[in-house]
Amino acid sequence: MARFTRIQVAQTMAAQGMVPLFYHPDVAVCKEVLKAVYEGGARLLEFTNRGDYAHEVFAELNKFCEAELPEMIMGVGSVTDAGTASLYLQLGANFIVTPVLREDIAIVCNRRKVLYSPGCGSLTEIARAEELGVEIVKLFPGNTYGPGFIKAVVAPQPWTSIMPTGGVSPDYDNLKKWFDAGAVCVGMGSKLMAKDTSGNFDLEKIRETTRQCLADIGEIRG
């Protein structure tokens, strides 16, 4: 079962301001990347469900975090049905993220008091998600909607917490646009998980980029 409550997860998402997204089929590679992100200061990561046997990789990583990175909150993204959500909950997922709003997944997560963050693209979807108990709504794809969408939503609905994913980069100006618009946190994948010229993950760069992003977010939010 989840090691962290959904309240703890929501608070960590908001406090950290960034949710790193990552997937790789090799457990050993994943452990190194996780460690780099952790050393960079991140305490929450979304493992994306994008490959065959991804749940087996996640199971090993979650055990690794419990033993070696005890403050790391592991969740799962790219989940598309309630059965898959239930599988990951059995493996200890602390939160579930989906590209679309799925009421069946909301029910599964609420039964276990696990945070659910669905992808929404309209005010109607956001309102329905909040009626289903969603604390933080994922705006996806973020680059399609842009910071202006968030600003327009939170003006009449200041209680709405939005996490844009897609179109977010680690440079200061990009981050500032999203947070000035009212984002509570941002999701960041490939632009955070740097690779070297050989195609291997650049662990030092990932570590430093994570550290700098968190520092920039703190400065932007004052």
N, C-alpha and C positions, 0 to 999 in steps of 0.2 A: 504494500500500500504506500501511498504518498508519505514522504517524511516531513513535508511542509504543508501547512494549511493554506487554503486559497487566500486567506487574508494576508498571510506572510508572503505569498507569491505576488499578489497585487501590490503590496507595499514595496517589495523588492524591485518589481518592474518599474514602478513610479520613481523610486529613489535612485536606481541605477540609470534610468533614462534610456537605456539601450538593451535590446534583446539580440544577442548574436545568433545567427542561424547557420547550421552546419550539417553536412552529411558526407560520409565517406564509408565505403564498404569494409575497409580494413580497420579492425579494432585497434591495432597498435598505432596506426596513424591518428585515429580519433583521440586516443589517450594523449598523444603529444600535443595536438591542437587544443584539446580541453585544458591541459595543464598550462599552455601558453596564455590562453584567454584568462584563466584563473589568476595566473601570476600578474596579468595586466590589470587585475582588479575586478573583473566581472564575477558576479555570484549567481548568474542565471543564464541558461543557454537553451535554445530550442533545437533539438535534433530533428531534422526533417525526414519524414517517412517516404523516401524516394527510391529505394532499391529493393531487390529481392533479399529476403531475410533481414531487412532493416531492424525488425523487432529483436532479433537475436543480438545484433550489434548494440542496440540500445540497452538491452538487459545487462550486457557486460560493462558498458560504460556507466550505467547507474550504480552497479556494484563498486566499480572503480572509484566513483565520486564519493560514495559513502565511506570507503576505506581511506582514500588518499586526498580527496578534495571535499571535506565534510560540509563546507558552507555552500557548495555549488548546488543550485536548484535545477534539476533536469526536467525538461518538458518535451513534448513531441508536436511537430507541425506537419502540415500536408496530410492531415487525416480527413477522410471523406465519408466515413460511415460509422454508425454506432458500434458495430462489431469490432472494427479496428481500434476505436477509442477504448473499448472495454479490454481488449488485449493489452494495450499499453498501460492501462490503469492497473492491470494485474502485475505488470512488470515494474510498477512503482512510479509511473509518470506523475509529476507534480502539477502539470498543467497540459492542456490540449489546445492546439491552435488549428484552425481550418481555413481553407481559402474562401469558403462560402458559409452562409448561415444555415446550420442544420439543427432543427429542433430535437431530433432524436439523440444527437450527441449532447445537447444541452441537458436533456433529461438524465442520460447516463452519468455525466459529470456531476450534476447536482445531487444525484443519489449518493455519491461518494464525497461530496463537498470538495470537489477539485475544480480549480479555476478553468473556465472555458473562454477562449477568445476567438470569435468567428470573424471571417472576412465579410465586410459589409460595404455596399457601394451606394446606398441611398439613405435618406433620413428615415424612411419607413422601415428599412431593414435594421437600422441602428435602434430605433424605438422598440421594435419587436425583440431584438437581442436583449435590451435592457429589461423588458418585461419578463424575459426568461432567466433573469438573474445575472447577466453578463456584466462584469465590472469594467473590463477594458476591451473595447472594440478594435478589431484590426481593420485598417483601411487598406484595401488591396484591389488592384495594384496601385500603390501610392503615386507612382509617376503619372498615371492617367488622370488622377483627380487633383493632385498638387496641394500645396499648403493652403490655398484659398478655400478649398472645400472644408478643411478643418475649422478655419476661422469663421466660416459661414454657419457651421453647425454649433460650435460652442458659444457663439454670441447669444442665441436664444436658449441654448441648453448647456449652461455652464457646468452641470453635473456630469456631462458626458466625457468619458476618458477615451481618447483615440490613439492608436499606435499605427502609424503609417509603415508599410513594408513594401519595398520596391521603389526605386528612385531615390533612396537614401544613401548618401556617401559619407565617408569619414571627414571630409574637409569642413572647416569651421563655418564657412558661409552657407553651405547646404544645411548643416545642422541648425544653424540660427534661423533659417527660414521656417523650418518645421516647428521648432519650439516657440518662436515668436507668434506663430499662427495658433498655438494652443495645444500641440501634441503633448501627451503625457509621457510618451517614450517612443522610440523608433526601432524598427526591426532592420537588421543589417546582415547580409550574407556574404556574397562573393567579393564585395568591395572591402570587406574587413579581413577576410581569410586570404591574405596575400600569398602568392606563389613566386618562386624564383625563376630564373631563366630556363631551368631544367624541368619546370612543371611541378616541382615539389613544394610543399607548404613551407613558407619562410617563417619559421616559428618566432624568431626574434622580431621580425616586422609585425607579426600578428600581436605579439606581446606589447610592443611599443605603440602600435596603432590603437589597441584597446585602451591602454593607459591614457593616451592623448585624447581619445574620443570622450572618455569619461570625465577628464579634466575640462575639456571644452564645454561639455554639456553642463557641468557644474557652474562654469563661468557664465554661460549664456543664461542660465536660469537664476543666476545671482545668489 
